Amino acid sequence: MKIQPLGDRVLIKRDIQKKEEKLASGIYIASSEKDSSPKKQGEIVAVGQGIKKEDGSYEALLVQEGDTVLFSWGDTVTVDEQEYEIVRIENILAVINN
């Protein structure tokens, strides 16, 4: 991975689900969850060192690579034409168990 998040941040590959909206005329217009939902979902692809403690050591994060999570917001970055979100651990709302 070309991006390594630092500290209490994780890198998430967004799961954008496409939706279609049908107009009264019968025409379908594609829209994405990205535009309509304040909560986002995706898979963690990289994690930072953890939460830095006062003594300089790091406390491990409760999430790991491969976890599917629901998060409230992050900073969007594009690497090799793929969009990712860099998210602080406090913005992760839940881990989705399959």
C-alpha distance (Angstrom), angle and dihedral (degrees) to the residues before:
residue distance angle dihedral
M1 . . .
K2 3.78 . .
I3 3.81 93.0 .
Q4 3.81 123.5 60.0
P5 3.82 113.7 -173.0
L6 3.80 116.3 -136.5
G7 3.78 131.1 -134.2
D8 3.79 115.2 -21.6
R9 3.81 95.3 -5.7
V10 3.80 130.4 108.9
L11 3.80 132.2 -163.1
I12 3.80 113.4 -127.7
K13 3.79 129.0 -167.0
R14 3.81 103.6 -143.2
D15 3.77 120.8 -124.0
I16 3.80 100.9 -144.7
Q17 3.77 111.3 -173.8
K18 3.76 114.8 -157.1
K19 3.78 117.7 -134.7
E20 3.76 130.3 -171.4
E21 3.77 126.2 -140.4
K22 3.80 118.9 -155.4
L23 3.78 116.4 -147.1
A24 3.81 122.6 -148.2
S25 3.81 88.2 -103.5
G26 3.82 90.0 61.3
I27 3.81 95.2 -107.7
Y28 3.81 116.5 136.0
I29 3.80 119.1 -138.8
A30 3.79 118.4 -164.5
S31 3.77 117.6 -134.7
S32 3.77 132.0 168.2
E33 3.76 134.9 -129.1
K34 3.81 86.9 -122.8
D35 3.80 91.0 73.3
S36 3.80 99.2 42.1
S37 3.81 108.2 37.7
P38 3.80 127.8 67.5
K39 3.82 89.9 -159.1
K40 3.78 119.3 68.5
Q41 3.78 134.6 -161.9
G42 3.79 131.5 -152.4
E43 3.79 149.8 131.7
I44 3.79 122.4 -87.0
V45 3.82 109.4 -122.5
A46 3.84 99.8 173.0
V47 3.82 137.1 12.3
G48 3.79 133.7 -156.3
Q49 3.81 126.3 -122.8
G50 3.80 92.7 -86.8
I51 3.77 138.0 -109.0
K52 3.81 111.0 -26.9
K53 3.80 113.3 -127.5
E54 3.82 127.0 -152.5
D55 3.82 92.6 -100.4
G56 3.82 90.6 57.6
S57 3.81 96.2 -106.1
Y58 3.80 123.3 119.0
E59 3.80 129.0 -119.1
A60 3.81 111.6 -142.7
L61 3.80 118.0 -112.0
L62 3.81 119.8 -113.1
V63 3.81 91.2 -127.1
Q64 3.79 129.8 65.2
E65 3.78 141.4 -169.7
G66 3.79 111.2 -65.8
D67 3.83 95.9 30.2
T68 3.80 116.3 129.7
V69 3.79 109.4 -137.3
L70 3.77 142.3 -178.4
F71 3.82 113.0 -135.2
S72 3.79 137.4 177.8
W73 3.81 102.3 -139.3
G74 3.78 145.7 -25.8
D75 3.79 142.8 168.5
T76 3.81 113.4 -81.7
V77 3.81 118.2 -132.2
T78 3.80 130.1 175.2
V79 3.81 121.9 -142.1
D80 3.80 121.6 176.1
E81 3.83 90.2 -13.7
Q82 3.84 91.8 -55.3
E83 3.82 120.2 116.2
Y84 3.80 119.9 -134.9
E85 3.80 135.1 173.8
I86 3.81 123.6 -133.8
V87 3.80 104.8 -148.1
R88 3.82 133.4 -177.3
I89 3.79 113.6 -127.9
E90 3.82 91.5 -115.3
N91 3.83 89.4 62.4
I92 3.81 92.4 58.8
L93 3.80 106.5 98.8
A94 3.81 101.9 -176.2
V95 3.79 146.7 -13.1
I96 3.81 112.0 -121.1
N97 3.80 112.0 -138.4
N98 3.80 115.2 -152.4
